[in-house]
Amino acid sequence: MTDYLDFTGPEGLRTHGTVLVVPGRGESPAVYRRLG
């Protein structure tokens, strides 16, 4: 998978290394395991 989307975060938001997890969208437990 080489395609990606690039979004600009809100002003002042530190986004380096930030992972936002939104549960309940049908992901399997394996998706969350890879995040640690």
Secondary structure, 3 states (H helix, E strand, C coil): CCCCCCCCCCCCCCCCCCCCCCCCCCCCHHHHHCCC
